[in-house]
Amino acid sequence: MSSGGYYRSWMDKPHLDPNTKLLTEEYVQGIKEFMRLVQQQPDAKNGMLRCPCSSCNNNKVIEEFNVWTHLYMKGFSRNYKVWYLHGETGYEYGSTSEPQPISEFQSDIRLEESRTDIDYGVGTEQMVHDHYRGEEPNPESRRFFDMLDAGKQPLYQNCRDGHSALSSATRLMGIKTDYNLAEECMDAITDFVKGILPEDNVAPGSYYEVQKLVAGLQLPYEVIDVCIDNCMIYWRADETRNECKFCGKPRFQETRGRVPIPFKRMWYLPLTERLKRLYQCERTAKAMRWHAEHSTNGEIRHPSDAKAWKHFQSTYPEFAEERRNVYLGLSTDGFSPFGKHGRQYSLWPVIVTPYNLPPSLCMRREFLFLSILVPGPEHPKRSLDVFLQPLIYELQQLWAHGFETYDVSCKENFHMRAVLMWTISDFPAYGMLSGWTTHGRLSCPYCQDDTAAFQLKNGRKTCWFDCHRRFLPPDHPYRRSRNAFTKNKQVFDGPPVEVSGEDLLKQFRYFDAERTPDVGGHENIRVSAVGELHNWHKKSIFWDLPYWESHLLRHNLDVMHIEKNFFDNLMNTVLNIQGKTKDNLKSRLDLVDICDRPELHVDENGTAPFPIYRLDGARKEEFFDWITDKVKFPDGYASNLGNCVDRSEGKFTGLKSHDCHVIMQRLLPFAFSALLPRNVHEAIAGISVFFRDLCSRVVTEEGINNLKTNAPVSMCNLEKIFPPSFFDVMEHLVIHLARELELGGPVQYRWMYIFERYMHHLKKMVKNLSRVEGSIVAQVINEETAIFAENYFPPEVHTKHRRPSRHNDRGERATYHVTVPSMFKEIGRLSGTFTKRRLTDTEHAHLQTYLLTNCEDVLQYESVYMAELRMTHSHATEHELQQLRDNGFAAWLRSYVNDGLARGFVFDDWIREFVQGPNYVVKSYPKFCTRGYAFTKKGHSKTTYDAGVSSSSGDDVYYGNIKEILEIQFPGMVGLRCVVFYCDWYDTTLDRGVKIDAFGVISVHSRRKLQYYDPFILGSQADQVCYISYPRVTYRDDPWVTVTQINPRGRLNGSSDDDEPLQPESTSNAQAVQDLADVEFVENFTEFGLDAVVHSEPEAEVGEFDEDSEDSD
C-alpha cells in the first residue's frame, strides 16, 4: 500500500496529459485492465456492457466499442473504484481495486456489545506471516493479506511499532462507529491528530482520507433499482429494462439531468464475502467448527444438538462432512426510522446469522449480517419475496457450488458451502415469509384446515376455544367432560398430523399457488379456495432452495411475541382494562351459546356478573402496591416495574417485552395465590411455568416431553375459567412451541429479542432523514470494517467493544510469589468505601475453621484428624464428630504443622501462615462483583435487591442475606487474602423453613433462622437470589417469601451475552401440571371467600422480619 493509502489512484488524476493533451499512459493501462476483467466474465452477452464512464455512471448498457470510446473521451466515474458491477470480487494492492468509500450523506453507528472471544493483540504483520506457514491462500485471500502487509509503513520516522496509516485509520473509524460521530467531528479529530504529530507524517488528515485508507477492508454492497409498486427488481435479465414488465410504470423519474434517477432502490449486501471473513480471523475461524466438535452429554444447548439439525445432516451427509460449511438463520421485521410520532415509514431489514458458533458467540451483534434493506415508505406485504431474490440466488450458489475460502486456523483453502436452516420473525412476518396467511380461521400453520377454530357470533373474531383437548393423552379426563368446555361436547380426536415438505409441494400444485416474483407481487391475485381449504396466498420463494423440502422446521414461531401477547391478554382481562380486556359484553353474549356457565350470563338488565378471574378494587390496589413497593430484583435483572404502574387508570403502561417476560415467568407463578381463587391462580401459574421451562438455556428430552404434556393441560385449565373470546391465535400457538423446541433447540437462538435489538441499533444509525436507507447501509459497512480491524489491535487499545459491561466484575486474580490454593486466587472486585472492624473471638474461631475445612489442599490433614477422632471417640455419632471437628481442628492443625516444623519436616510457606489464622482486623465493603454477580450487603440500596445468597452443601441448599462483605487477610510474607460473606441464614428444614409448591416456586420462612451458628461463606461459593413476598389483601403478616434464583450476567455456562433475557438454566426441573385436571371448578363467584384462596397457616413468631430492610440492594 502506498503512503497515500488508496488504490487505483490513476482514477483520481486527469486522464489527459496537460502538455500533450493525450491520454496518460497510466490511464490507458487502467482501461485495458478494466476491459480484460470484463471480457473474462461469463455474464458478458452479445458484446453489450454496462458503461462506467462519468456520463453513463453504470446506468446504461451499450456496445463494447462504445464503452471504449466513452472511457477515452469522458473518463471513469470518479467513485467507481471497485468494479463490482462488472464481476470484480477481490481486492488487490497496487493495480486492482478497493471498495468504494461510502460518503456520509447518511449517518454513523454505535455498537454496544462487548467482544469476549476475539484474539486481540495480533498485529497485521504477524497475522500475514502466519498464513503462509501452511497452504498458500487462494489468490483473492492472498491479495487481501498482501494489502494488510502493505499497510505497515510507520506513521512517521521512529514512531512506535504497530502504528501505521492503515492502523490509525481503522482506529479512527472504530471511534466514529463507537460513538456515532458526525463527519465534521471526524474531520476535526483527524486534523488535530495530524497537526500534533511530527512533520512528514502519513496520518489521515480528514475523514475522507480515513475512508480511502480503510476502503480495502470494506465489504461489497449493491444498489438495485425497484419498481415503484414493488412489482419487480431490475436485476440480472431485467436490469436493462426501463419500465416494469408487470404494471408498465417507468423505472426512472423525469429529470433534466443526464444521470437517470430511479423511483425506488433496494440495498443488497452480498453474504458470501461476509462469511469468508469469518475464516480470515484466527479465533472466529476456529469457532466456526465448534458445532461439529463439541460434546452434548445428552443435553440440548445449541441448535446443532436438536432434531432438525441432525435430520438435515443425515439427509445430506456430504454437506455435514465438511465441518466448516455454514448453517444460517434468517430474520426480518419492519420498523419506522422516525419513531412512533414521526411520519409513516416502514423499513424492512433482512438479517442473516451463522449458527456454527458456540453459545458465547452465536448471535452476538457482530455476527448479525444485514443482507437486504427493503426500502420504504410502504409496507412490502406480499412483495417481500421480490426483494429476497438476490439473497435466494446467492444461497442457491452457496449450496450448489460454494466458494473457495481460506481458513487461517487450518492454513488451508476449502470449498465453503452454506444452508439456510430456518427463518425467525413475528407472526405477521411469518405469513410474509412462509406464504401462509396468518389471520382467519385457518391461520395456524401447523393445524392448517384440520382445526376446530370458529368465528364468534357477536365478537366477530376467530376463536380457538376448546381446540386443545385433542392434544391431551387419549385417556385424559378432560376429553370426556361435557360441562367444563364446550357444552355437551366430548373430544376424542387426536392432534393434527404434521404436514411434510412433499405434501406441502402437492398443496401448491393443487391450489395453483404461485411465486410472488412470477406474478409481480400483486395482492389482488388470490389463490383458489384460500380461507376455506387452505391459507396459502403464494408459494414462498424459499422453496427455490433445493433442500427446503427436507427441513423439519422451516419457519419459527417467535416465543418473544407469543409470550408478550399472551401476557397482555391475560393482564388486560384480569385487571379489566377497558377496550383491551377479552371479557366484555359481546364476550358474555357469545358465552351463552358456547359454554355452560350461567353464573357469567348477562341478566335481563344487561348487567354482566363479576367473574372469578377479575381482580376487584381492593385486590387490584394490593397488586399494584406489591409491584411498586415489594418487587425488587437485583441490579440489571429487570427495569423498575413500579415505574410502569399507572394507578389512575389501574393498568400497566410502558412495559417492554422483557418486562413482560420477567413478570410472566418470575411473578405470575405466585402473584395471584392470595388474590384470586385457587383454580384461577393455578391455571395462570401453570401457563407461566410452561413459559419459564420453555425458555431454559439447556433442555433435555425428558424436559421436552414434560412440556409437550403440560402445554395442552395448561391451555385446558385456562379454557375452564376464561371466556372463549380470550383464546385467539396467539394463545393457540402455545400448543406448538414444545414441538419447535424439540426440533430447533433452545429458544434463545430462535426468538426475536436479538434481532429487535439489532433493528433498534440500525435505527440509531439514521442521521440524514431524507436518505434513510443509504444512511443505514453506509454505517453498517463502516461498522463491519471497524469490527474486523479491531481483531488486530493490541490489548492496550481501549475500544467501546472491549469495555467491560457494568455487570462485568472487572476483577484481577490475586498474584503471589508462591503457589497457593485456588480459594485465595478467585477473580473479583471489591467496590465502595471500606470500614475496618475487629472480629470477636467467636467470629474469628468460626471463620478460621470454615476456611480450613473449605480448602481443598487441607482435606488430607482433615482426614487424618477425623481418623483420630473416630479412634478416640468410637461411640460418637457422625453429628458429634462434626462438632468435635469444628471445635478442635484449627488448633490440632496448628499444632501438627508447628510440631512437624520443629522435627524438620517441610511445609509450604502458605500453609505455615494459613494455620496461624487470619488477622482479627478485617475490612468491610458494601459491594463485591464476581462471576457475573454484583453482591451488596443488606440495606445498601432501596431500589434493587442484591443481598440474597444461596449456597449448596451436598443435597442441602441454604438461603440467606449478606450482612457484611469482609476482606480477610493473613499475616506473613505470602500475604494470603480472600473475600467472605457474613450471612444471616434461614432455616432449611423442609416445610418448616423451606417449602416448594407444585409449580417449583421455592419459599422460605423469613422469621425462622438457622438453628446453629455458621455465618461465613466464601464469595466464590455464593449464588445470588432475591426474595419477594406474596401479595395479599388480609392484614395478617405473612412470613413466607419466595426465592428467585438469579443467573449470572455475562455468562452462558461460563460465558454469555449480557443482553440475553434472564432464563432458567435447565428444563430438568420442569413440573408436570397433570394434577390440575382435578382442581375443583368454582361455579359461583359468591363462593369466592377465604376458603377459595391460598393462604399460609399462621406460624409462631420466632424472630422479626424487617420488611423495610428487605427492600435493600
N, C-alpha and C positions, 0 to 999 in steps of 0.2 A: 504494500500500500504506500502510495506516495505521501509526502509530508502534508500535502493538501488534504489527503484523506478521502478522496472520492474517485469514482470510476468514470470511464468514458468522458474524460474532461474535454475531448475534442468536440463534443456536442455543445459545450458551453462557449466555444470560441467561434468567431466569424468563419463561415465556410468559404469565404473568398479572401484571397491574399490581398491586402491593401495596396501592394505595389504593382503586382501583375494583373490584378482583377480576375485571376483564375482561381479555380478550386484548389484549396490547400491539399498537399499530398496526404496529410493525416486524415482529412475529411473523406478523400477518395477511398482510402483503405478502410475507413469505417463503413462506408456504403457497401463496399464489396463484402465485408464481413457480414453485414446485415443480409445481403442477398444470398450469400452462401447458406446462412442459417435458414432462411425462408424456403429455399429450394430443397432443403433436406426434409422438410416437414411433409408427412403423409397426407395432411389435410389440404395441401395446395391443389386446387381444382381448376382445370381449363385455363391455366395461366392468369387467373384473377387473384389479386392480392389486396389486402387492406392497406391503404396508403397512410404512412405515419408522418407525412410532411407537415410543416407548420400550418398549412392551409386546411388540408383534409382532416388532420388530427385524429386519424384512425376511424373516422365516421363514414368513409366511403371505401367501396371495393371497386378497384379499377384494374385494367390490364397491367401486366408486369412491366411492359415497356414504358407505360405512362408513370408507373411508380418511380422508375429510374429517372425519368425526366423531372418529376416533381421534386425529388430529393436533390437533384443537381441545381434546380432553379430556385427552390424555396427553402431548402434546408429541413432538418429534422424538427419535429415537435420538441421543444426545449426540455420538457419534463419527462419525456418518454425514454427513460434510460434502461428500463427493464422491458425487454421485447416480449412480454408475456402473451400479448395478443397474437404473436407470431411464433409461438411454440417454445419460447425460452423458459426453462425451469431451473437452471443452475446459475450460480453467481461466481464469476471468476475474477481474480485480481488481474489488473492490467488492462487487457483489451476487451474483456467482456463486461457484463452488465451488473448493476446493483438495483435493488428495488427502489422505486421512485419515492423520494421523501414526500410524505403527505403533509400538505400545508395546514396550518391550524386556522381554517375558516370554521373550525369545529371546536373541540374542547380537550380538556386534559382529564387525567384519571387519578383516582385514589385507590390504593389497594390496602385492605385491612387485614389480610390473612398473614399469619406467621408462616415461615417455611422451616420445617424441622428436619427434613430428610435430604438436604442438599449438601453436596460435597464442597463446602466453602474452602477458600484458600488455595485452590488450584489455579495457578497463573496460566495465561494463554500459552506461554512458551512451553511449559511442562506438559500441558494438555496436548498440544500439537505433536510433540515428540513422542508421547505415549502411544499415539495412534499408529505410529509406523513400526512399532515393535512386533506387531502381528501381521495379518494380511493387509496388503495395500488397499486403502479406501478406494471406492469407486470414483470415477472422475468428478462427479458432482460433489461428493463429500470432500474429495481432495481439494477442490477449488475453495470450498468453504474453510477448511483448516488452513490452507495457504493464505487466505485473506486474513485470518486471525493472526497468523505468524507475521504477516506483513505489517501489522499494526503495532509493532514493538518499538518503533522509533521513540526515544525518550522525549518528554515534553520540552526539555531544554538541556543544555550541556551539564553533566554531572548531577542530574536530578536523581532522586531515589528510584531504585529498581521497581518496575511494575507500573510506572506512571508514563503513559503514552497518550497520544492524541485520541486513539480509539478508546482506551480505558477511561480517560477523562470525559469523553463524550457519552459513553454508556452510563457513567456515574451521574452526569448531569441529566440524562434522560430519565434515569431512575428517580432522581429528586423531583423532576417535573411530574412524573406519573404518581409518585407517592403523595405529593401534597397539592396536586391539582392546580399547578401554577399556570398562569397565562403566558403567552409568547412574549409579551412585553417584559414581564418579570424575568423570564429566562434570558432575554437579551441583556437586561441589566446585570444579572448574575454573571453571565459569561464575560461581559465586558469588564466587570470589576475584577474577576479572577485573572483574566488575561493581562489586565493592567498591572497587577501587583506581582506577576511573575517576571523573571529576568527577561531582558530583551532577547529577540530571536527565538522566543518560544513558539511552539506549534499548537498551543491550546486553541480550541474553537473560540471565536470572538463574538459569535451570535448564535441564536437558536437555529438559524438556517444552516450554519456550518455544523452544528451538532447533528442535525438531520442528515446531512450529506455523509458525515462520518459513520453513523450507525446504519445507514441505508443498506449496507451489505448484510446486516444481520436481520433485516426486516423480512417478514414472510409475505408471500404474494396475496393479492386480492383481485377481484374482477368486479366491474360495474356492468350490469346487463340491463338493457332497456326493456320496459314492460308496457303492455297495452294499458291505456288509461282506465279500462274497465276490468283489468286483471284477466283478460281472456287468454293471453299467451305472453311468452317472453321471446324477445328477438335474440335467439341463441342457436348455435350450430347451423342447421339447414335454413333457419328462418332469420339469421342475423342480417341479411341484406334486404329484407322486406321493408317497405316504407309505410305499410298500413296493416292493420290487424286482419288476419285471414278469417276471423270469425265475425267480428262486428263491422269491419271495414273502416274503423276510425283511424286517423293518421297517427303515425309514430311520433312525428316531430311537431313542435309548435311553429306557428308562423312568426318568424322573426326577420329582421333586416340584416342580421349578422351573417357572416359567411359560415360560421360553425352551427350546424343544426342542434337544437336543444330538444331532447325527448320530453314527453309529458311526464313520464314516471320511470324511475330506475330502481333496481334492487342491487344489493351488495352481496357478493359471494366470496367467501374466504376459503380457498381450497383446503381440504382436510389432509391430503397426503403429506404435504410439506410439514405440517404441524405434528403429524405422527412420527415422521422421520426425525424431527428434532428431539423427540423423547429418547432416541437412541444415540444422540450426539452428546449427551451428558452422562458421565460415568454412573452416578447414583440412580438416575431415572432409568437408564438402560438396564441396569441390574434389577431394579424394582419391577420392570415390565415383565419379568419372568416369575414373579412371586406367585401368581395364581396357579402355576403348574408345579411349584416346588414346595409349597407349604404343606404341613400335615394338619389333618382335621380332627383327629381323635373322636370321630363320630358326631362332632358338633357342626352346626351351620353358622358360620360367622361372616361369610362373604358369598356373593352370587356364584362363585366358582364351586362352592360346596353344595349347591342346590340342584334340584332335579332338572330344570330347564337347561342349564349349562351342561350337565353331564349327558343329557339326552342329545343335545346338539353335537357334542364331541363323539358320542357313539355313532351318530348318523354320518358324520364327516370326519373319520379318523385321520385322514391325510392332512386336514386342516389342523386338528388338535396336536398332531405330531410335532409341528413347529411351535415351540413354546412362546416364541416372540410374535406370533400373529396376534392381532389386536381385536379385542372384544369391546364393542361400543354400545352406549346407550344414547338416546336422543330425547330432547325435551323442548317444548315450546309453550309459550303463553304470551298473551298480549299485555301491554302496559301503556299508559299515557305519559309521555315525557314532560307534560305540562302540569301534572298533578290533578287532583280531583276538581279543582276550581278553575283550571285552565280550559283552553278550547278543546273540543273533541278531537282526539288524535289517537289512533290505535297502531302501535308499533309492535311487530312480532319477531323477536329474535329466535332463531333455531340454534340450539346448543347441543354439541356432541361431546361426550366424555368417555375416556377409556376405563375399562373395568379391570385391566390386568394388574393394577397397582395394589399394594397391601392396604389394609384399613387405615393406617396412619396417613396415607397419601391419597387414597382413592376419593375422587370427587372434591378434592380441595380446589380452591378457586383458580389456581394456576393451571389446572388440568381440565377446566371447562372451556371448550373451544367454541367461540362464536363462529358459526358456519354460514348462516344466511341471515340477513336482516331484511325482512319483508317491509316495504315502505308503507307509510300511512298516507293520508289520514283515515282511509276507510278500513273497516274490518275485512280481512281476506275471506272469511267464511269458507265456502266450499272451494274457493280458488287456491287454497293453501298448497295443494299438490302442484299447481302450476309453478310456484316458486321453488318447490322442492326438486324440480327436475335436475338441475346441475349436481346437487348432492347425491341423488339416487344414481345418476350416471357414474359419478366418481366411486360410489360404493360398489357398483357393478364391476368397475375396473379393478378395484381393490380386492374383490372376491375372485374374479375370473383370472386376472393376470398378475396382480400385485406389482410392487415396485421394488427395485433394488435399493437396499438400505444398508448403511454401515453401522454396525453395533460396536461402540467404543469399549464396552465392558468385555466383549469377547475378542475384540480386534479382528473382526471378520465381516464380510458382506453376506447378506442373506436376502431372500425374496420375501418382503413383508406383504402379508395379506390381511384383510380385516373383515369383520362380520358385524352387522347391526343386530344386537340381541333383542331389543325392545324399545318402546317409547314410554315416556313419562309425561303426564300432563294432568290438568284438572279435567272434570267430566265433560264440559262443553268442548274443550280441545280434543278430548278423547274421540268425540264424534268426527271432528275435522280430520284427525289423523287416520282413524280406522275406517271411516266411511259409514259407520253405523250411527244413525240418528239417535241422540241421547235425550229425547223427550218423547212423550206419548206413552201409550200402554206397553209398547214393545221396547222401551228404552234400555232395558237391561241387556247388555251384550252377551251375557252368559246364558240367561234363560231364553232369550230370543222370543219365538212365538209360543214356547211351552211355558206360559205364565198364567197366573190367576189374577193378575192385576186388573183393575176395573176403574171406571170413572165415577166419581161421587156425583149423585144426582143434584144436590144443592151446592156443594162446594165447587163443582165443575173442574176438579183436579183429579189427576190419575192417582190411584191409591194402591198401595201394596200391603194392605192389611190382610192378615191370615194367609200370607204367601210363604210362610216359613215353617209350618208344621211338616211339610213334605220333606224337609231336610233333617228331621228328627229320626232317631233309630226306629225301626218298624214297630217295636213293642212299647214305645213311649206312651204313657197315659194321655198326654196332650192330644194325641191323634184321635182318640175316641171321645174327647169332650164335645158336647153339643151346646154348652151354655157359655163357656169362657171366651169363645172366639166368635166366629160367625154362627148365629143361632141355627140350631138344628142341622149342623154340618159336621161330618167327620171326614178326616183326611187319611187316605191310605196310599196315595201316590208316592212314588219315590222322587228324588231330586231329578232335575232335567239332565239329560245326557250331554256331556261336553262335545262340542262340535269340532271335528278335526279340520286341519287345513285343507285336506282333499274335499271334504264336504262343503266347506266354505266356497271353494272354487266352483263347485257344482251349483251352489246358490247363485253366484254371479252370472253363470251361464244361463241358468233357468230364468232368472228375473231380468236378464239383459242389463245388468249394472255395468256402466262404462267408466273408464278413467276420465277424470276431470280434464286433463290436458287434451284429450281427444275431442271434447265437446265444447271447449272454450270456457270452462269453469262457470257456466251459467247456472243460476239457481232455479230457473224456470223449467229445467229439464228434469222430469220426475221419472223414477223407476216404477215399473208396473207393480201394483199390489203393495206399495210401500205403506206402512202403518197398519196393514191388515194381516199379511202373511209374513212380513219381514220389515226391517227398518233400514235397509241399505239405500243410501242416496247416491252412492258411487262405489266403484271399485278402487280401493286405495292404491296410490302409486307405489306403496311399499311391496305390493305383490309383484312388482317388476323385479325384485330381488329374488334370485333363483332358490334361495334357501328359506324364504319367508314361510312357505307352506309347511315346512318341517318343524318350525318353532312350536314349543308348547305354550309359551307366554309371549304374546306379540305387543300388547298394549297394557300398561299397568293402570289399575285403579289407584288414584292418589289418596293415600291414607291421611295426609295432612288436611285436604279439603273435606274429605268424608267425615273425619273426626270433628272438624270445625263446624260443619253444617249440622251434624248430629247434636253437638253441644248447644248450638244456637237454638235449634228447635226445642231441645229439652228445657233449657233455662227460660226461654220465652214462654213456654207453656206452664212451667212450674211457677214462674213469677207473674204470669198473666199479663204480659206486655201487650197492650192494645195495638192491633194492627199486625202483630207478629206471632201471637200465640196461635197454636194449632187447635185450640179449644175455643171455638166461637159459636155463634148462634147457628150458622149453617152446618157446622160440625155436629152439633147436637141433633139437628133435624135429620141429618144423614144417619146418625147412630141408631135412630128408631128402627130403620129398615134392616140394619145390618146386625146389630148386637142385641142381646137380651139383658139390658141394663136399665131397667125402669127408673132407678134412682137418679139417672142423669137426663131423663127426658124433660123437655120443656113443658111447663104446665100450661093451663088454658090462658093464663095471663101473659104468656110469652117470657116467663122468667126461667132461666136455666139454673138448676140446683148447683150448689157449691161442690166441686169434685174433690175426691180424696187426694188427688195428685197436685193440688194447688196449695201454695202457702197462703195462710191468712195474714192479716196485717201485722199481728204481733210476731208471728214466726218469720215473716219476711224481714221485719226490722231486726230481729235477733240474728238472722242470717247475714245481713249486711254489716251489723256491728261486729260479728265474728270475723268476716272477711277483712274489715278495716282495722280492727284492734288486735285480733288474736292470731291471724295467719301471718307468720313471719318465716321466710325461708332464708337460707344462707346467701351471702352476697354473691350476685351474679346468677343465681338459680332461676329467678323469675323477676319480672317487673313488680313494682309495688301495686298489688291488686287493689289496695284501698283507694288508690287514685282513680280507679275505673268504676267506682260506685257512684251512681247518680241517685242520691236519696230523694230528691224532689220528684223524680219520675219513677223511682222504685225499680231501677234496672241497672245493668252494666252498660258502660259506654266506653268505647275506645279500646276494647280488648283485641289484642293481636292474636294471630293463630297460635303462637307459642303460649300465650297466657291461657287460652282455651285448652291447649294440650296439658298444661300443668294442672288446671282446675279439674279437668275431666279425669285424669289418671291419678292425681295425688290427693284431691279433696273430696270428690264426689263418692268414693267408696265408703266414706263415713259421715259426710256433711249433713245428710238428712236423717241420720239414725234416730234423732230425737225430735225432728221437726215434721216428719211425715209418717204415716202408718208403716208398720214393719214391711208389709208386702211391697209397698211403693219404694221404700228405701232399698230393699234387697234387689228389686228389679233394676233400679238405677245403678246400684253398686255393681251388679253383675255385668252390665254393659261397660261400665268404667274399667273394671278389672280386665275385661276382654281386651280393651284398647291398651291397657297397661302391659299385658303379657304379649300382645301382638307386636308392640314396639320394642321388644327386647333386642339387645345387640347380638346376643348369641341364642340360637334356637336349637332344639333337638327334635327328633322325630316324635318322641313322647309328648313334648310340649305342643307340637303342631297338632297332633291327634286330639289333645285336650281342647285346643282352640277350635278345631273343627266340630267337636262335640258341643262346646259351650256356646258357640255363636247362635245356633238355632234356638237353644233353650233360653238364652238371654233375650233374644228377639221375641219369643213367645211370651216370656214373663212380662215384657212391656206391652204386648198386644192384649194381655188380660186386663190391663189397667188403663192405658191411654186410648183415646178415641181413634177411629180409623183414619181420620184426616191427618193424624200425626205421622203416618207412615208413607212418606214419599220415596222417590227412588234412592235418595241418599241414605235413608235408613235401610232400605233393602240391600244395597250394595255391601253392607257389612257382612252379609252371609257368605260372600265370595272372597273375603280378604284372607282367610286362613288358607284357602287353596292357593292363592297367589303367593303367600308366604312360603308354602311348600315348594312351589315352582321356582320362585325368584330369589329366595333367601331374605335376610333381614331387610326391613322396610327402609332403613336409613339410606340404602343405596337406590331406592325406588320411589322416594317421595319428593315433593316439590320444595321443601324448605331450602335446600341448597340452591336450587335454580331461581326461586323467588328472590333470594338474597343477591344472587348474581345479577338479576334483572334490575334490582334496586341500585346495584353498583353501576350498571350501564346507564341508568337514568341520571346518575350524578355526573356522568361524563358530559352531558349536554350543556354547552355554553352558548353556542350560536343557534338560537331557536328557529332561525329560518333555514338551517341546514342540519336538521336533527340527525338523519341517518348518517351522512358523511362525517358529522362531528363524532358520533359514537365509533364508527369504524376506524377513523384516524387514531383515536386514543387507544382502541383495542390493539392496533398494530404497534403503537409506541409501548404499550404495556407488555406485550409479548416480547418485544426486544429487550426491555429493561429487566424482565424476569429472567430471561435466558442469560443475559450478560452478568447478572448478579451471581450466577453459579460460580463464576471465576474471580469474584472479588476476594481479597484476603480477609481473614477472620476479623481483623481490627476495623474493617469498614462497617460503619453502622448505617443500616437502611431501615426503612419502615417495616419491611418484611421480616427482618431479623430481630426487631424489637420484641422482647418478651411481652406477652399479654399481661394484663393486670392480675390474672389468675395464676401466672407462672410464678413459682416460688423464688426464682432468680437466686437461689442459694448456691453456695460453693461447698464442695466436700472438704471437710476439715483435713488438714495435712499434718503428719507427724514425721519425725526423723527416724522412727522405728515402726515396725509392723504392729498394729493394734487391731482389736476386734471390730467388726463392722458396725456395732452399735455406737461407736464413737466417731464414725465417718459418715453418718447419714446426711444427705443433702437437705438443707432447709434454710430458711431466712427468718431470723427474729426481727420484729418491727416494733417501733414505738419507743417511748422513753421508759427506761427500766428503773426499778427501785430495788434497793437491797434490803434483805431481811435475814434474820438468823433462824435456822431450823431449831425446833425443840428437840430434846433428846429422843422422844418417841418418834418424831418425824425422821430424824437422822437414822435411827436404827432400822425403821421400816424401809427407808429409801435405800440404805446400803444392802439390805437383804434382797430387795426387789431387783436391784441392778445386778447383784451376783447371780441370782437364780435365773436371770433372763439373758445372761451372756453365754453364748454357745461354747466359748473356749473354756468356761469354768465347769461345764457339765461333768467332765471327767472327775473333778475334785468332789462335786456334789454326790456322784455315785459312790465314791469311797466313804464319804461321811454317812450317807444313808445306810450303807452296809454295816458300818459300826453301830449305828442306832438300832438296826434290826437285831444285832447280836446282843447288845446291852439291854434292849427293851423288847424281848422276844414276845411278850404278851400284848404289846401295844397295838392299837388299831391303826389303820392307814391314816385316819384323820389325826390321831395323836402323834404319829410320826411326823406328819407335816407340820404340826405345831412345834414340835421339838426342833425340826429343821429351821423354821422361821426364827426361833429364839436363839439358836446356838450356832448356826452355820457360819455366820460372818466372823465370830470370834474364833471358831475352830480353824477356818481357812487362814486367818491372820497368823494364828499360832503355827499352823502347818508350814506356811511359807517362811516365817521367821526362823523356825527350828531347822528347816531344810537349808536355809542360807548359812546358819551357824555351823552346820555339819558339812558344808562345802558343796551342796547341790546348787545347780544353776537354774535360775528362773528368769523369764523375760522381764525387761525393765517395766513394762506396762503393768504386769500382774503384781509386781512388788509395790507399786504405787496404788493399784486398784484395791488391794486387800486392806489398805490402811483406812479406807473410807473417804467420802467426799468432804469438802470444806463445809463448815456449818453455815457460812455466809453464802447466800445464793442471790442471783439476780432474777427479778420477776418482771416479765414483759407482758404487754397487753395483747400481742399478736404473734403468731408463728405460721409461716407458709411452708408447706411441704407436700410433695407428691400430688400436686393439683388441688390441695385443700388450703383454705385460709381459716385457721382456728383463732378464736379470740376467747378471752376469759369472760365469764358470765357478767353481764351488766355493762359490757364495753360499748354496745350500740343499742339504740332504741328502735331502729328501723329494720334490722336484719337479725338473724339468729345463727351465730357461728360457734356457739359454745357447746353444742351437743356432740358427744362422742360415743362410740361403741367399740368394744374390744372382744375378740374371741379367745377362748381358752378351752381347747378341746371341743366338746359339743356345746359348751355354755357360751352365751353371748351376754355381755354386760353393757348396760346403758347408763349414762351419767352426764354430768355437766362439768366443764372445766372451771375450777375456782382460781387456779393460778397456772401460769406458764413459767417454768423455772429453768434457768440455765445452771447446770451443775458442773462444778469444776473440782478436779482432784489435785492436791498438792504434789509437787515433784517436778523433775526435769522433763518428763514426757508431756505433761500438760493435758491430761485426759479431760474431756468435757463432753456433755451431751445435754439434750433437752428432754425434760419430763413434764407431764401434766399432773397437777394436783387436782384430783377429781372427787366429786360427790356422786356416789353410785346408788342406783335404785336397786331395790330387792329383785332378785332374779327368780324367785320361787314361782313356778307356773301356777296361774290362776289366782295367785295371791299378790305377786308383784308384777307379773307379766302375763298377758293373755293374747291369743291370736284368734281372730274371728274366721268365719268361713271364707272370707274374701282375701285372706292373707294380711289384713291390717293388724299390725302389732301395737299394743297399748301397754303402757307402764303406769303403775300406781305412783303418782308423784309424791305421796306422803310416806311411802314405805321405803326405807333406806336399807342398804346392805347391812347385814347383821354383824359383820366383822370389819375391822379397820384395815383397809388395803387401798389407800387413796392414789397410789402412783401408777403411772403408765408412761412408757416411752412415747415420744411424739411420733416415732416411726411405726408404732403399733396401733395407732388410733385411726379409726374411720369416722367420718362425720355423719351425724344425724341431726334432725331437728324435731322438736316436739310441738304438736299443735293440739289444743284442747278441742273437745266436742262442743258444737253449738247446741244450746238447749234453752227452752223458754221457762223452765222451772227455776225457782230460787235456790234449789239445792245445789251446793257447790260440789261439782263432780271432780274427784281427784284423778281420774284416769285421763291420760293424754296419749295421743297417737304418736308413733315413731315413723318418721320418713327417712329412709336411707338415702344418702346423698352420694352420687357418683362423682369422682374427682374430675375437675375441669382440666381440659388439655390432655386427657388420656383416654385411649380406647384399648383396653387390655394392655396398658402400658403406654399408649400414646393415642391421641385422638384429636379431633378438630374442635377448637374452642367454641365454634358456633353450633355444634351438634345439639339438638334438643335433648334434654337430660332423660335418658331412657333406662329402664331396668336392665341389669346385666344379662339375665338369662330367663328362659321360659321354664326352667326346671321346677319352679315353684308354682306354676300355673294351677289355679284352683278349679276343680270341677264344680259346676253350678247345677248339676242334675238334681240335687236335693231341693232346689227351689220349685220343682214341679209340685211339691206337696204343700207349699205355702198356702195358707187359707186365704181366700179372696174376701176382702171386706165388702160386703154387699151394700152397706148403707153408711153414709157419712156420719149419721148420728151415733154410729158405733165407734167412731174415732174418738177415743178417750185415752186416759193414761195407760190402759191396758193394751192399747193398739200400737204403742210406740215402744222403741227400745230404750230401756233405762238400765243404769247400773244399780246394783243393790247397794244400800248405804253401808259404808265402811267405818270402822272405828278409827278415829284420828290418832295417828302415831307420829305426826310431825306436821309442819305447816308448809303449805305450798304457796310460795310468794309469786303471784301472777305478774306483778309489776316487774320483778327481776327476770321472769321468764321471757319478757319482751326484749331481751338483750341480743346482742350480736353473738 
